Structure formats: structure tokens, C-alpha cells
Amino acid sequence: MSEPTGAARRRGPFKVGDQVQLTDPKGRHYTFTLEDGKNFHTHKGSFPHDELIGAPEGSVVRTTGNVAYLALRPLLPDYVLSMPRGAAVVYPKDAGQILAFADIFPGARVVEAGVGSGSLSSFLLRAIGDQGMLHSYERREDFADIARQNVERYFGGPHPAWQLTVGDLQDNLSDTDVDRVILDMLAPWECLEAVSKALVPGGILCCYVATTTQLARTVESIREIGCFNEPTAWETMIRNWHIEGLAVRPDHRMIGHTGFLLTARRLADGVEPPMRRRRPAKGAYGEDYAGPNADGGSGR
């Protein structure tokens, strides 16, 4: 039985073509690819790549300036934060939430819209494995090219479960019996009709949006289309801690708001969602409110 795509690049001694992440005494990271006969240069000196080729992961190398660097393979969260970008990346904290709350499982059939730089695609492909299916849609060809390069660099070549289409999802979606749909885009409500036809009953729609206005319109549009259960929405923040002797305190910097996540599940055909018990406050929508799409605009 062959190893899953990319697994061989995650273990064993360093090999030519492997990515290496160096950590200096101040905790700064430097990432490069091992090549025969090359040297790694810093302002603190250099050392030959050959010194790491064949060495075990977790080795320490010293530059000609006698500065020690710890050598490890970059984790996927490290990789996506340092890879070349076209669009902004989905941060690891959000990717982890998507994998968990969208219940991404091995062998899942997943559709993704808004590939950006390929960050979330890499997380999804690793979760579904070679036997799954990820069909990603990106409207901008330049972003799609960057995403393809980033994903293939991480896995060491094309991933057998990945298909990348340049174009709008609502105009090009032909997939059926889809288990999960992930929308990372400006106006996800424009794709709801197409998505609802592709998802299997019980399938999960997960949307990632940046602003409260996008969040509100997406939730109201999901309610209006009538084939999903009540959406759940949230955001997450991560705060690291500084621990040095008696100085135990939160870090001065943190990854704050990056976006909102929401999930909803596809109902069986012909089923109406149960009426919500909790009613909004009187006047919450205003007397003239006529639905999320009453203005006829695209929200852009």
C-alpha cells in the first residue's frame, strides 16, 4: 500500500528537495529548500545545505559566524503563513475550525470557492486524503496559479484528489453528491442556489466572511432559501502567552479578528426547516424590511 501523497516528505532524515525551517536564538524563522552544493546565507554567516542533507530532523547547525540554528521541517501552519501570496491566506486558527466544525473527513467530497493562495486547500487536501475529492473554484487566474504552485510545493507535486477550476462557482459548478461546501468569498449568498443543488442531505455548508454586514446577509439568505437548518455563526481569537520565570503574562501581540465562520446543514428535499423558537426583538429588522435580497444588489 503506497503512502498518502506528501507523507514521505514529513518524516525521516532531510533529503534534497525538502523544505527546512531554521529557528535562530531569537525565535525568528527562515524557510528554504535543500539543494545539493548550495549554501544558506544570513547576516550571521552561512553554512552548506549538504550539512543538513541526510541529517535527522531536529538537528542544530552552526553558521560561519558561530550562530546556532535549529532545523525542522515546517508544519503546515508555518508553511501557509510564509508561502507566496496572491490573496490573503486563511489563517491556521480558522482552517482548524473549518476542519472541525465542517466535519471534514477522509474520503469526503468537498467543493471550495475562493482559493486565494491555497492555504485552506492544503488543509482540506490533507484531511480528505488521496481517496477524497476537492474541487476548488477561483475566479482570478493569477490567484489560481499561485495557489497551484503553493499546494504542489507542499505536497511535492500534484495532489490526486484536487481539481482547480478558474471561474465563478455559480456558473461552473457541476459536481453532485457533495458532502461539504466551503465558501470563502465576498458574496457567498450568490452561490446558495447552486450549492443547495450540489449538497447531499445532511451535507454541511461553511462560509468564511470578513465583516458583520456580510455575515448578516449570508445568514438571512440561508434562512430565506429554506433548505438548510438554522445557521450557527462565530469567530475565534488566539492569544499566546509569554512565560519566562515569574514573568507569566499574555503576549503583547495577538491574532485578533480575521473573519467570521458560519455553518448550516442541508435538509432533505421537500422538508421545511422547523420554525425557530427564539424570536428577534420587536423592530429588529425595521418596519420596511423585505428580505436580504430585496435591493436586488450583489453586495459588492
C-alpha positions in Angstrom: 0.0 0.0 0.0 1.5 3.3 -1.1 1.9 6.2 1.4 -0.6 9.1 1.2 0.6 12.0 -1.0 3.1 14.1 0.8 3.6 11.7 3.7 7.1 10.7 2.8 8.1 14.4 2.9 7.1 14.6 6.6 9.4 12.1 8.2 12.9 10.6 8.1 16.3 12.3 7.5 16.4 15.5 5.5 16.5 14.9 1.7 17.2 17.1 -1.3 14.0 18.9 -2.1 12.8 19.0 1.4 11.7 22.3 3.0 13.6 23.3 6.1 12.6 25.8 8.7 15.5 27.3 10.7 14.9 28.9 14.1 17.6 31.4 15.3 18.3 32.2 19.0 15.7 34.9 19.0 13.0 32.6 17.7 12.9 34.0 14.1 12.2 31.6 11.3 13.9 31.1 7.9 12.5 28.7 5.4 14.3 27.3 2.3 14.5 24.2 0.1 17.5 21.8 0.4 19.7 21.6 -2.8 23.0 19.8 -3.4 26.0 22.1 -3.2 24.1 25.2 -2.2 24.8 27.4 0.8 22.3 29.1 3.2 23.3 32.7 3.9 22.3 35.0 6.7 23.8 38.2 8.2 25.2 35.9 10.9 27.2 33.8 8.4 26.4 30.8 6.2 26.5 27.0 6.1 26.3 24.4 3.3 23.0 22.6 2.6 25.0 19.4 2.5 25.5 19.7 6.2 21.7 19.0 6.7 21.1 16.5 3.8 21.0 13.1 5.5 20.8 14.6 9.0 17.8 13.8 11.3 15.1 16.4 11.8 15.7 18.4 14.9 19.4 18.9 14.2 21.3 22.0 15.1 23.7 23.7 12.6 26.2 26.5 13.1 27.0 29.2 10.6 30.5 30.5 9.9 29.6 33.2 12.4 29.1 30.5 15.1 25.4 31.1 15.4 23.3 28.0 16.1 20.1 27.3 14.2 17.6 24.6 15.0 16.5 22.8 11.8 13.0 21.3 11.5 10.5 20.7 8.7 7.9 23.5 8.7 4.5 22.5 9.9 1.6 23.2 7.6 0.6 26.2 9.8 4.1 27.6 9.4 4.1 26.9 5.7 0.9 28.7 4.9 2.0 31.8 6.8 5.3 32.0 4.9 4.2 30.9 1.4 3.9 33.4 -1.5 0.6 35.1 -1.6 -1.8 36.4 -4.2 -4.8 36.9 -1.9 -4.8 36.8 1.9 -4.5 33.3 3.4 -6.9 31.6 5.6 -5.1 31.6 9.0 -4.4 28.3 10.7 -6.8 29.1 13.6 -9.6 29.5 11.1 -8.6 26.5 9.0 -8.6 24.3 12.1 -12.1 25.5 13.0 -13.3 24.7 9.4 -11.8 21.2 9.5 -13.5 20.6 12.9 -16.9 22.2 12.6 -17.4 21.4 8.9 -16.5 17.8 9.9 -14.0 17.3 7.1 -13.3 13.5 7.0 -11.1 11.1 5.0 -12.7 10.4 1.6 -15.0 13.4 1.8 -16.2 15.1 -1.4 -15.6 18.8 -0.9 -16.2 21.9 -3.0 -14.3 25.1 -2.2 -14.9 28.6 -3.7 -12.3 31.3 -3.3 -8.9 29.5 -3.3 -6.8 32.6 -2.7 -3.3 31.5 -2.1 -4.0 27.8 -1.5 -3.9 27.8 2.3 -7.2 26.2 3.0 -6.9 23.9 0.0 -3.7 22.4 1.6 -5.5 21.8 4.9 -8.5 20.3 3.2 -6.5 18.0 0.9 -4.5 16.7 3.9 -7.8 16.0 5.7 -9.7 14.2 2.9 -6.7 12.2 1.7 -6.0 10.7 -1.7 -9.4 8.9 -1.8 -11.4 12.1 -1.3 -12.3 14.9 -3.8 -11.6 18.6 -3.5 -12.9 20.7 -6.4 -11.7 24.3 -5.9 -13.1 27.3 -7.8 -11.2 30.6 -8.2 -12.4 33.4 -10.4 -8.9 35.0 -10.8 -6.4 33.1 -12.9 -3.4 34.8 -11.2 -4.6 33.7 -7.8 -5.2 30.2 -9.1 -1.7 29.9 -10.5 -0.2 31.0 -7.1 -2.4 28.6 -5.2 -1.5 25.7 -7.5 2.2 26.3 -7.0 1.9 26.6 -3.2 -0.1 23.4 -2.9 2.2 21.4 -5.2 5.2 22.7 -3.4 3.8 21.5 -0.1 2.8 18.0 -1.3 5.8 17.6 -3.6 3.7 17.5 -6.8 0.1 17.5 -8.0 -2.4 16.0 -5.5 -4.6 13.2 -6.9 -7.7 14.4 -5.1 -7.5 18.1 -6.3 -9.2 19.7 -9.2 -8.8 23.5 -9.7 -11.2 25.4 -11.9 -10.8 29.1 -12.9 -14.3 30.7 -12.9 -17.3 31.6 -10.7 -18.7 28.7 -8.8 -22.3 29.6 -9.5 -21.6 29.5 -13.3 -19.4 26.4 -13.4 -20.5 24.1 -10.5 -21.3 20.7 -12.0 -20.4 18.5 -9.0 -23.2 16.4 -7.4 -23.4 14.4 -4.2 -21.1 16.8 -2.5 -20.5 16.2 1.3 -19.2 19.7 2.2 -19.0 23.1 0.6 -16.7 25.8 1.8 -17.3 29.4 0.6 -14.5 32.0 1.2 -15.7 34.8 -0.9 -17.2 38.3 -0.9 -20.8 37.4 -1.6 -21.5 33.8 -0.6 -25.3 34.3 -0.8 -24.9 34.4 -4.6 -23.9 30.7 -4.6 -26.6 29.3 -2.3 -28.9 28.1 -5.0 -26.1 26.2 -6.8 -24.7 24.9 -3.6 -28.1 23.6 -2.3 -28.4 21.5 -5.5 -24.9 20.0 -5.1 -25.0 19.1 -1.4 -26.3 15.8 -0.2 -29.0 15.8 2.5 -27.1 16.4 5.8 -24.2 17.9 4.0 -22.5 21.0 5.5 -22.2 24.5 4.1 -19.4 26.5 5.7 -18.9 30.2 4.9 -16.0 32.4 5.9 -16.7 36.2 5.7 -14.8 39.2 7.0 -17.5 41.7 8.0 -20.7 41.8 10.1 -22.7 43.0 7.1 -21.6 40.0 5.0 -22.3 37.7 8.0 -25.8 39.1 8.5 -26.8 38.9 4.8 -25.4 35.4 4.4 -27.4 34.2 7.4 -30.6 35.8 6.3 -30.1 34.4 2.8 -29.6 30.9 4.1 -32.8 31.3 6.1 -34.7 32.6 3.1 -33.7 29.8 0.7 -35.4 27.4 3.1 -33.4 24.2 2.5 -30.9 24.5 5.4 -31.3 24.2 9.1 -30.7 27.3 11.3 -27.1 28.6 10.7 -24.5 28.8 13.5 -22.1 31.7 13.4 -19.0 32.5 15.5 -15.4 34.0 15.5 -12.3 32.8 17.3 -9.2 34.6 18.6 -5.9 33.2 19.8 -3.8 34.9 22.4 -0.3 33.4 23.1 1.4 33.7 26.4 4.9 34.8 27.4 6.4 32.5 30.0 9.8 33.5 31.4 10.5 32.7 35.1 8.0 34.8 37.1 7.0 36.9 34.1 3.9 34.9 33.0 1.6 37.2 31.0 -0.3 37.4 27.7 1.8 38.4 24.7 1.6 42.0 23.7 0.6 40.9 20.2 -2.1 38.5 19.1 -4.0 37.4 16.0 -7.3 39.2 16.6 -10.2 39.3 14.2 -9.6 37.5 10.9 -13.1 36.6 9.9 -16.5 35.1 10.9 -17.4 31.5 10.3 -20.9 30.0 9.9 -22.2 26.5 9.2 -25.6 25.2 8.1 -26.7 21.7 7.1 -28.7 20.7 4.0 -32.2 19.4 4.7 -33.8 16.6 2.8 -35.6 17.6 -0.4 -39.1 18.9 0.3 -38.5 19.4 4.0 -39.2 22.8 5.6 -36.9 23.9 8.4 -38.6 23.9 11.8 -39.7 27.3 12.9 -37.2 29.0 15.2 -38.4 29.3 18.8 -36.3 32.3 19.7 -37.8 35.4 18.1 -35.9 38.6 17.4 -36.8 41.7 19.4 -39.7 43.7 18.0 -38.5 46.0 15.3 -35.1 44.2 14.9 -35.5 44.2 11.2 -37.3 47.5 10.8 -40.8 48.1 9.5 -39.7 48.3 5.8 -37.5 45.1 5.8 -38.4 42.9 2.9 -35.6 40.2 3.0 -31.9 40.1 2.4 -32.1 40.3 -1.4 -34.8 42.9 -1.7 -32.4 45.6 -3.0 -31.5 43.4 -6.0 -27.8 44.1 -5.5 -24.9 41.7 -5.3 -23.5 43.1 -2.1 -20.2 44.0 -3.7 
